[in-house]
Amino acid sequence: MGDLADDRRRRRKSSSSQSEVVIVSDVVVQDGLQRARSNSTYSADLETAITKAGCGKFNFALLLLAFPASCTTGFDSGSMSFVIPAASVDLNLTPSERALLQSSCYAGMILSGMIWGFLSDAFGRKKLLVLGFLLDALMNVLSGAFPILPLMMLFKFLAGFMICGPFPIFTAYVSEVYPKKGREIAVLSMGLYSAIGQIIQAGLAMWIIPLQVPSEIPFKSWQLFQMACALPALISGIGCLFFVESPKFLADTGNHEGALKVCQTIYSINTGNLSTTYPIRRLRHTGRKVEEKSNFSKFLDGMDIFRPPFVQKAAIIFVIHLGAVGSHNILRLWLPEIFTLVGSSTLNPEEGICPLLYEGNLGRSNLTTADLKSEEVFAKMVLVNTGCLIGQILFLLVVSYIGKKIMQLICTLVGAACSLIIPLVSADYVIIAASIFITLFNISIFCNINIVVEIFPTRIRATSVSVLMLISRIGTLSLNFLMANIIYTYCDFLFYGLALSALVMAVLILLIPRKPIEDKDADPSKGN
């Protein structure tokens, strides 16, 4: 009996021990789950960390700063088109000198176009944004302060050199600090900002250039306008001082702690909470895989754009872009000069724009600076640039329905018709045809850039866009001199030539592939 009782006691003890183990096991499991949950917020990849920072006051302030930043390139490249009519009288400029002054900004852009990307990867976004914008503002002020042709050309060249970097770097910065959900809208908004900026610039010209400047001020009104064109860059440079460095740049260079602090700062600004309440404690980011492929190897990869199977299609797209950007820019940049001389002519507008332009240029020596400051000219430029803004909005609304290739083809053909009409209609209606032409070719340019991004594989995409921009600026620079030498004497042939080039572009657009070009040399496991 005693043995039986002892056996029962051992069984109860064993059962109790097992239940304790089960209880302990449950606690361990629950603790493990809690740790797993805490680890889900403890560490995260960069994209998740940016998303956790939220979207609030920081992002709103960034969109506000994006407005002047988006205006900088247009203000730099377009300021001389408003200045030249009045400056030509004060400085006694020849047609070639006008072309040099008009093209000096683009020359600077060409020279620095391939440099800024490397500098940005080496020194970060914020430093270059502040330095580039502020130096660009300084160069624009100096180009207005010294009414001496060589100095004006030098400072506009340096302004073009400077601004070629900050704007694309700022675009990259927006995409790197903005949450994925609203990123595309934020980047696309910069295109609309740029179009609005052109309207504002024409409005500034309409307000400042016709002013009667007091004798106490040692500058003429067109000089003050050129200085005022430095405002977007100045505001952007000062504004960038108060923003954080790109967390992606910091993480890519191995500074995970710095990237995490940036995300904490954005979170604190957006939510108003202390940065210590930010849910991410550790950042998981691989950074650049520099050991896998050297910069030289990446450069060689990019040069594949000039080899089969890409070179044939790339050549077609580059020629189209050269024609679109060249035609768009030379007419846009010379319109104030055209409107000014046509307005000063004594001939009947029914005779057409070309006779009026020729007669107005012959009588230029008899004009005073006051004669070339008509507010009507600048009001017309406001209308032209408003047309570009409307076209930009329509592009965003319609392109997804009819496709980029069809839209580009339609814009090019209608633009060719407008170019044919310009020398044939009354000078009073030229503004309508010119506005439609510039708007349609502006849409064609955006279509072409998007087509490049779509059809070329990732490894050569950046190179293809860089070459595209470089070619377009070279085209603008070259065509400016052509425009200066034939606009006054062979005006009608100029517009017929633009129409012919548009028809050639239309034929080439039909040859653009609808689908991405197959990259046979790419690693299939990584994709394109």
DRENKETOR-750769 format. One record per residue (C-alpha): x, y, z; residue in one letter. Coordinates in pm, whole numbers. Each point is the difference from the previous one (the first is absolute). Layout:
! residues N
<<X; Y; Z>; 'A'>
...
//
This chain:
! residues 528
<<0; 0; 0>; 'M'>
<<282; 237; 79>; 'G'>
<<159; -67; -334>; 'D'>
<<-329; 71; -175>; 'L'>
<<-35; 335; 179>; 'A'>
<<357; 94; -86>; 'D'>
<<-69; -84; -364>; 'D'>
<<-308; 225; -2>; 'R'>
<<199; 286; 153>; 'R'>
<<275; -37; -263>; 'R'>
<<-264; 12; -275>; 'R'>
<<-155; 320; 143>; 'R'>
<<343; 163; 25>; 'K'>
<<87; -99; -353>; 'S'>
<<-332; 138; -127>; 'S'>
<<55; 323; 192>; 'S'>
<<351; 31; -140>; 'S'>
<<-126; -50; -354>; 'Q'>
<<-268; 266; 47>; 'S'>
<<264; 239; 129>; 'E'>
<<212; -70; -305>; 'V'>
<<-298; 65; -223>; 'V'>
<<-71; 325; 181>; 'I'>
<<363; 105; -26>; 'V'>
<<-3; -101; -365>; 'S'>
<<-305; 219; -64>; 'D'>
<<174; 295; 162>; 'V'>
<<308; -57; -213>; 'V'>
<<-211; -18; -315>; 'V'>
<<-190; 318; 88>; 'Q'>
<<325; 177; 82>; 'D'>
<<142; -112; -332>; 'G'>
<<-304; 136; -183>; 'L'>
<<31; 332; 181>; 'Q'>
<<366; 22; -96>; 'R'>
<<-84; -87; -358>; 'A'>
<<-261; 275; -7>; 'R'>
<<239; 249; 152>; 'S'>
<<269; -101; -249>; 'N'>
<<-239; 79; -286>; 'S'>
<<15; 367; 103>; 'T'>
<<349; -20; 144>; 'Y'>
<<169; -46; -340>; 'S'>
<<-119; 76; -352>; 'A'>
<<123; 72; -350>; 'D'>
<<41; 357; -121>; 'L'>
<<-329; 11; -193>; 'E'>
<<-192; -109; 310>; 'T'>
<<192; 249; 215>; 'A'>
<<-97; 287; -232>; 'I'>
<<-362; -115; 0>; 'T'>
<<-2; -17; 382>; 'K'>
<<120; 363; 7>; 'A'>
<<-342; 91; -140>; 'G'>
<<-116; 270; -235>; 'C'>
<<-65; 340; 155>; 'G'>
<<156; 340; 57>; 'K'>
<<343; -103; -125>; 'F'>
<<-142; -126; -329>; 'N'>
<<-220; 306; -40>; 'F'>
<<301; 228; 53>; 'A'>
<<196; -205; -254>; 'L'>
<<-274; 47; -260>; 'L'>
<<6; 375; 68>; 'L'>
<<376; 9; -51>; 'L'>
<<-40; -209; -315>; 'A'>
<<-178; 293; -164>; 'F'>
<<294; 246; -13>; 'P'>
<<240; -290; -61>; 'A'>
<<-201; -105; -306>; 'S'>
<<2; 357; -132>; 'C'>
<<379; 41; 9>; 'T'>
<<89; -167; -332>; 'T'>
<<-272; 184; -193>; 'G'>
<<94; 334; 156>; 'F'>
<<367; -57; -89>; 'D'>
<<-51; -108; -360>; 'S'>
<<-287; 238; -78>; 'G'>
<<107; 327; 160>; 'S'>
<<211; 120; -293>; 'M'>
<<-290; -38; -243>; 'S'>
<<-175; 282; 189>; 'F'>
<<317; 204; 52>; 'V'>
<<138; -5; -356>; 'I'>
<<-253; 235; -170>; 'P'>
<<76; 284; 243>; 'A'>
<<367; -87; 55>; 'A'>
<<64; -5; -376>; 'S'>
<<-55; 375; -16>; 'V'>
<<205; 85; 308>; 'D'>
<<286; -234; -94>; 'L'>
<<-35; 31; -380>; 'N'>
<<-3; -377; -47>; 'L'>
<<34; -168; -339>; 'T'>
<<-211; -310; -84>; 'P'>
<<298; -228; 73>; 'S'>
<<58; 169; 336>; 'E'>
<<-367; -48; 87>; 'R'>
<<35; -368; -82>; 'A'>
<<314; -26; 214>; 'L'>
<<-175; 163; 294>; 'L'>
<<-304; -223; -49>; 'Q'>
<<211; -316; -23>; 'S'>
<<256; 60; 276>; 'S'>
<<-222; -159; 267>; 'C'>
<<-45; -314; -211>; 'Y'>
<<377; -20; -57>; 'A'>
<<50; -17; 376>; 'G'>
<<-265; -270; 28>; 'M'>
<<172; -207; -269>; 'I'>
<<338; 19; 170>; 'L'>
<<-124; -101; 346>; 'S'>
<<-276; -241; -103>; 'G'>
<<195; -319; 78>; 'M'>
<<182; 127; 312>; 'I'>
<<-270; 64; 260>; 'W'>
<<-117; -360; 31>; 'G'>
<<346; -114; 111>; 'F'>
<<33; 294; 242>; 'L'>
<<-341; -78; 149>; 'S'>
<<94; -363; 64>; 'D'>
<<328; 109; 160>; 'A'>
<<-103; 297; 216>; 'F'>
<<-371; -47; 60>; 'G'>
<<-311; 187; -103>; 'R'>
<<-36; 283; 253>; 'K'>
<<347; 154; -34>; 'K'>
<<-17; 14; -379>; 'L'>
<<-356; 131; 2>; 'L'>
<<92; 291; 229>; 'V'>
<<326; 76; -180>; 'L'>
<<-140; -39; -352>; 'G'>
<<-315; 207; 51>; 'F'>
<<179; 283; 182>; 'L'>
<<283; 21; -255>; 'L'>
<<-256; -2; -281>; 'D'>
<<-182; 290; 167>; 'A'>
<<328; 190; 32>; 'L'>
<<88; -53; -367>; 'M'>
<<-341; 130; -111>; 'N'>
<<35; 309; 217>; 'V'>
<<348; 67; -141>; 'L'>
<<-118; -47; -359>; 'S'>
<<-254; 276; 60>; 'G'>
<<233; 225; 198>; 'A'>
<<265; 30; -276>; 'F'>
<<-150; 115; -335>; 'P'>
<<312; -103; -193>; 'I'>
<<-50; -273; -260>; 'L'>
<<304; -221; 83>; 'P'>
<<-78; 12; 373>; 'L'>
<<-369; -67; -54>; 'M'>
<<87; -302; -216>; 'M'>
<<248; -127; 259>; 'L'>
<<-242; 28; 291>; 'F'>
<<-288; -156; -196>; 'K'>
<<235; -283; -100>; 'F'>
<<88; -56; 367>; 'L'>
<<-368; 20; 95>; 'A'>
<<-75; -275; -252>; 'G'>
<<293; -201; 133>; 'F'>
<<-134; 30; 354>; 'M'>
<<-371; -62; -55>; 'I'>
<<51; -314; -209>; 'C'>
<<60; -191; 324>; 'G'>
<<-228; 126; 278>; 'P'>
<<-332; -49; -181>; 'F'>
<<45; -371; -89>; 'P'>
<<160; -60; 340>; 'I'>
<<-300; 162; 169>; 'F'>
<<-232; -222; -206>; 'T'>
<<193; -304; 123>; 'A'>
<<-11; 138; 356>; 'Y'>
<<-380; 28; -10>; 'V'>
<<-30; -361; -112>; 'S'>
<<239; -114; 276>; 'E'>
<<-170; 166; 298>; 'V'>
<<-363; -23; -107>; 'Y'>
<<-208; -309; 100>; 'P'>
<<-69; -238; -286>; 'K'>
<<-375; 66; 6>; 'K'>
<<23; 366; -107>; 'G'>
<<342; -7; -166>; 'R'>
<<-114; -6; -362>; 'E'>
<<-238; 293; 49>; 'I'>
<<273; 200; 175>; 'A'>
<<245; -51; -286>; 'V'>
<<-259; 67; -272>; 'L'>
<<-104; 321; 175>; 'S'>
<<343; 144; -78>; 'M'>
<<-86; 0; -371>; 'G'>
<<-310; 206; 73>; 'L'>
<<202; 233; 224>; 'Y'>
<<247; 57; -284>; 'S'>
<<-282; 95; -240>; 'A'>
<<-147; 240; 258>; 'I'>
<<347; 147; 50>; 'G'>
<<23; 95; -367>; 'Q'>
<<-327; 190; 34>; 'I'>
<<132; 180; 308>; 'I'>
<<323; 89; -179>; 'Q'>
<<-195; 159; -287>; 'A'>
<<-209; 184; 258>; 'G'>
<<316; 131; 170>; 'L'>
<<128; 122; -336>; 'A'>
<<-332; 175; -66>; 'M'>
<<25; 172; 339>; 'W'>
<<372; 85; 27>; 'I'>
<<137; 66; -351>; 'I'>
<<-244; 281; -95>; 'P'>
<<74; 184; 329>; 'L'>
<<151; 345; -3>; 'Q'>
<<296; -49; 234>; 'V'>
<<98; 309; 208>; 'P'>
<<335; 150; -91>; 'S'>
<<125; -70; 353>; 'E'>
<<-2; -375; -75>; 'I'>
<<308; -95; -206>; 'P'>
<<-180; -277; -190>; 'F'>
<<-237; -9; -294>; 'K'>
<<-332; -179; 28>; 'S'>
<<113; -301; -207>; 'W'>
<<298; -39; 235>; 'Q'>
<<-235; -2; 299>; 'L'>
<<-209; -267; -171>; 'F'>
<<307; -217; -57>; 'Q'>
<<89; 37; 368>; 'M'>
<<-358; -87; 99>; 'A'>
<<35; -326; -195>; 'C'>
<<244; -108; 274>; 'A'>
<<-281; -11; 260>; 'L'>
<<-112; -364; -54>; 'P'>
<<358; -127; 38>; 'A'>
<<60; 223; 303>; 'L'>
<<-318; -118; 173>; 'I'>
<<80; -363; -84>; 'S'>
<<358; 22; 130>; 'G'>
<<-105; 159; 329>; 'I'>
<<-292; -242; 36>; 'G'>
<<222; -306; -49>; 'C'>
<<207; 110; 300>; 'L'>
<<-294; -92; 226>; 'F'>
<<-60; -345; -147>; 'F'>
<<165; -329; 87>; 'V'>
<<243; -202; -205>; 'E'>
<<-146; -278; -212>; 'S'>
<<-37; -313; 215>; 'P'>
<<62; -216; -307>; 'K'>
<<335; 166; -66>; 'F'>
<<101; -49; 364>; 'L'>
<<-111; -365; 1>; 'A'>
<<168; -69; -335>; 'D'>
<<330; 130; 136>; 'T'>
<<-27; -219; 311>; 'G'>
<<-111; 271; 243>; 'N'>
<<-305; -191; 128>; 'H'>
<<-6; 191; 328>; 'E'>
<<-12; 332; -185>; 'G'>
<<-275; -126; -230>; 'A'>
<<-202; -113; 300>; 'L'>
<<41; 339; 169>; 'K'>
<<-127; 169; -315>; 'V'>
<<-309; -223; 1>; 'C'>
<<-51; 81; 370>; 'Q'>
<<22; 373; -77>; 'T'>
<<-256; -26; -281>; 'I'>
<<-227; -204; 228>; 'Y'>
<<28; 258; 278>; 'S'>
<<-80; 290; -238>; 'I'>
<<-294; -182; -157>; 'N'>
<<-162; -127; 319>; 'T'>
<<114; 247; 265>; 'G'>
<<115; -294; 215>; 'N'>
<<343; -46; 152>; 'L'>
<<249; -175; -226>; 'S'>
<<43; -264; 273>; 'T'>
<<-352; -126; -73>; 'T'>
<<92; -84; -359>; 'Y'>
<<-73; -375; -31>; 'P'>
<<311; -96; -198>; 'I'>
<<315; -60; 205>; 'R'>
<<229; -161; -255>; 'R'>
<<31; 44; -376>; 'L'>
<<55; -290; -234>; 'R'>
<<159; 122; -322>; 'H'>
<<256; -169; -220>; 'T'>
<<143; 320; -145>; 'G'>
<<183; 15; -328>; 'R'>
<<141; -327; -124>; 'K'>
<<315; 160; -121>; 'V'>
<<188; -326; 17>; 'E'>
<<-228; -168; -253>; 'E'>
<<65; 245; -282>; 'K'>
<<244; 289; -24>; 'S'>
<<-98; 347; -115>; 'N'>
<<197; -59; -318>; 'F'>
<<-197; -318; -67>; 'S'>
<<-325; 191; 51>; 'K'>
<<126; 266; -240>; 'F'>
<<72; -268; -259>; 'L'>
<<-348; -142; 57>; 'D'>
<<-148; 342; -69>; 'G'>
<<200; 30; -322>; 'M'>
<<-196; -299; -133>; 'D'>
<<-253; 262; -112>; 'I'>
<<235; 53; -297>; 'F'>
<<12; -372; -89>; 'R'>
<<-257; -242; -147>; 'P'>
<<-280; -70; 73>; 'P'>
<<-46; 346; 152>; 'F'>
<<191; 238; -225>; 'V'>
<<-250; 0; -290>; 'Q'>
<<-298; 83; 219>; 'K'>
<<205; 241; 210>; 'A'>
<<106; 191; -314>; 'A'>
<<-365; 36; -105>; 'I'>
<<-105; 130; 341>; 'I'>
<<299; 235; 27>; 'F'>
<<-80; 157; -339>; 'V'>
<<-365; 42; 99>; 'I'>
<<100; 164; 327>; 'H'>
<<250; 226; -173>; 'L'>
<<-273; 122; -235>; 'G'>
<<-264; 37; 271>; 'A'>
<<216; 186; 254>; 'V'>
<<176; 210; -264>; 'G'>
<<-324; 108; -167>; 'S'>
<<-171; 66; 333>; 'H'>
<<285; 201; 150>; 'N'>
<<103; 218; -293>; 'I'>
<<-357; 118; -54>; 'L'>
<<-71; 41; 374>; 'R'>
<<324; 189; 66>; 'L'>
<<-32; 230; -301>; 'W'>
<<-372; 78; 31>; 'L'>
<<52; 316; 214>; 'P'>
<<240; 131; -268>; 'E'>
<<-248; -90; -275>; 'I'>
<<-296; 161; 179>; 'F'>
<<205; 310; 79>; 'T'>
<<117; 63; -357>; 'L'>
<<-338; -83; -152>; 'V'>
<<-161; 243; 245>; 'G'>
<<244; 277; -98>; 'S'>
<<-66; -42; -373>; 'S'>
<<-216; 254; -185>; 'T'>
<<-128; -254; -256>; 'L'>
<<-352; -144; -6>; 'N'>
<<-19; -322; 211>; 'P'>
<<-194; -161; -287>; 'E'>
<<323; -21; -198>; 'E'>
<<120; -274; 232>; 'G'>
<<265; -35; 266>; 'I'>
<<306; -23; -226>; 'C'>
<<-25; 341; -176>; 'P'>
<<-73; 164; 336>; 'L'>
<<296; -173; 161>; 'L'>
<<233; 106; -282>; 'Y'>
<<-119; 360; 9>; 'E'>
<<15; 14; 378>; 'G'>
<<360; -122; 2>; 'N'>
<<102; 262; -259>; 'L'>
<<-145; 274; 218>; 'G'>
<<161; -130; 318>; 'R'>
<<268; 271; -6>; 'S'>
<<-270; 266; 22>; 'N'>
<<-166; -159; 303>; 'L'>
<<61; 99; 358>; 'T'>
<<5; -235; 294>; 'T'>
<<-345; 127; 97>; 'A'>
<<-136; -111; -339>; 'D'>
<<110; -358; 74>; 'L'>
<<-168; -29; 339>; 'K'>
<<-357; -57; -114>; 'S'>
<<-212; -167; 267>; 'E'>
<<-199; -159; -281>; 'E'>
<<302; -215; -94>; 'V'>
<<32; -141; 350>; 'F'>
<<-375; -51; 28>; 'A'>
<<19; -213; -314>; 'K'>
<<277; -208; 156>; 'M'>
<<-220; -54; 307>; 'V'>
<<-268; -140; -231>; 'L'>
<<251; -222; -183>; 'V'>
<<135; -143; 326>; 'N'>
<<-353; -48; 133>; 'T'>
<<-62; -217; -305>; 'G'>
<<301; -214; 101>; 'C'>
<<-148; -43; 349>; 'L'>
<<-336; -109; -142>; 'I'>
<<181; -240; -232>; 'G'>
<<193; -148; 294>; 'Q'>
<<-324; -66; 187>; 'I'>
<<-166; -154; -306>; 'L'>
<<306; -221; -50>; 'F'>
<<-35; -143; 350>; 'L'>
<<-374; -57; -45>; 'L'>
<<-5; -146; -351>; 'V'>
<<328; -187; -53>; 'V'>
<<-109; -315; 184>; 'S'>
<<-297; -41; -237>; 'Y'>
<<158; 51; -343>; 'I'>
<<362; -91; 70>; 'G'>
<<318; 203; -20>; 'K'>
<<93; -96; -357>; 'K'>
<<-338; 92; -151>; 'I'>
<<-13; 321; 204>; 'M'>
<<348; 99; -114>; 'Q'>
<<-90; -70; -363>; 'L'>
<<-317; 213; 18>; 'I'>
<<183; 288; 172>; 'C'>
<<279; -5; -259>; 'T'>
<<-234; 0; -302>; 'L'>
<<-222; 277; 138>; 'V'>
<<313; 195; 93>; 'G'>
<<123; -30; -360>; 'A'>
<<-330; 147; -121>; 'A'>
<<34; 292; 245>; 'C'>
<<352; 70; -123>; 'S'>
<<-127; 16; -359>; 'L'>
<<-278; 238; 101>; 'I'>
<<215; 252; 192>; 'I'>
<<151; 183; -304>; 'P'>
<<-328; -14; -193>; 'L'>
<<-251; 154; 242>; 'V'>
<<-38; 356; 128>; 'S'>
<<260; 99; 259>; 'A'>
<<-286; 52; 246>; 'D'>
<<-66; -377; 3>; 'Y'>
<<360; -117; 24>; 'V'>
<<-21; -21; 377>; 'I'>
<<-269; -269; -25>; 'I'>
<<192; -220; -246>; 'A'>
<<329; 54; 186>; 'A'>
<<-157; -85; 336>; 'S'>
<<-151; -322; -137>; 'I'>
<<332; -93; -165>; 'F'>
<<203; 52; 319>; 'I'>
<<-257; -182; 216>; 'T'>
<<-18; -302; -231>; 'L'>
<<377; -33; -30>; 'F'>
<<30; 32; 377>; 'N'>
<<-234; -301; 33>; 'I'>
<<201; -183; -267>; 'S'>
<<318; 50; 205>; 'I'>
<<-160; -150; 313>; 'F'>
<<-133; -293; -203>; 'C'>
<<346; -69; -141>; 'N'>
<<166; 1; 341>; 'I'>
<<-259; -242; 136>; 'N'>
<<42; -227; -303>; 'I'>
<<376; -16; 63>; 'V'>
<<-58; -103; 361>; 'V'>
<<-242; -271; -109>; 'E'>
<<177; -170; -292>; 'I'>
<<362; -6; 121>; 'F'>
<<110; -240; 277>; 'P'>
<<102; 128; 342>; 'T'>
<<375; -43; -48>; 'R'>
<<12; 253; -288>; 'I'>
<<-302; 212; 91>; 'R'>
<<185; 273; 190>; 'A'>
<<260; 30; -277>; 'T'>
<<-269; 23; -267>; 'S'>
<<-179; 284; 183>; 'V'>
<<331; 184; 59>; 'S'>
<<96; -27; -368>; 'V'>
<<-352; 108; -95>; 'L'>
<<32; 318; 209>; 'M'>
<<351; 68; -127>; 'L'>
<<-104; -29; -365>; 'I'>
<<-304; 222; 52>; 'S'>
<<213; 277; 154>; 'R'>
<<257; -24; -279>; 'I'>
<<-287; 26; -247>; 'G'>
<<-141; 308; 172>; 'T'>
<<344; 161; 7>; 'L'>
<<59; -63; -373>; 'S'>
<<-348; 93; -119>; 'L'>
<<17; 328; 190>; 'N'>
<<275; 119; -233>; 'F'>
<<-195; -119; -303>; 'L'>
<<-306; 184; 127>; 'M'>
<<195; 323; 55>; 'A'>
<<135; 0; -355>; 'N'>
<<-317; -79; -195>; 'I'>
<<-293; 122; 210>; 'I'>
<<16; 356; -134>; 'Y'>
<<66; -72; -367>; 'T'>
<<-136; -351; -64>; 'Y'>
<<-280; -12; 254>; 'C'>
<<-243; -198; -216>; 'D'>
<<261; -265; -84>; 'F'>
<<70; -37; 371>; 'L'>
<<-358; -97; 80>; 'F'>
<<-26; -224; -307>; 'Y'>
<<319; -169; 116>; 'G'>
<<-150; -59; 345>; 'L'>
<<-304; -156; -166>; 'A'>
<<217; -226; -214>; 'L'>
<<205; -114; 299>; 'S'>
<<-324; -76; 185>; 'A'>
<<-117; -222; -288>; 'L'>
<<333; -186; 10>; 'V'>
<<-46; -46; 375>; 'M'>
<<-350; -139; -59>; 'A'>
<<139; -267; -235>; 'V'>
<<268; -92; 255>; 'L'>
<<-258; -24; 280>; 'I'>
<<-167; -282; -196>; 'L'>
<<328; -194; 26>; 'L'>
<<17; 15; 381>; 'I'>
<<-65; -348; 146>; 'P'>
<<-317; -43; 203>; 'R'>
<<156; -251; 241>; 'K'>
<<321; 16; 207>; 'P'>
<<311; -107; -191>; 'I'>
<<113; -346; 107>; 'E'>
<<329; 14; 188>; 'D'>
<<175; -323; -97>; 'K'>
<<311; 86; 202>; 'D'>
<<-187; 54; 327>; 'A'>
<<5; -258; 276>; 'D'>
<<-337; -179; -19>; 'P'>
<<-5; -53; 375>; 'S'>
<<14; 375; 60>; 'K'>
<<-231; 112; -276>; 'G'>
<<14; 328; -183>; 'N'>
//
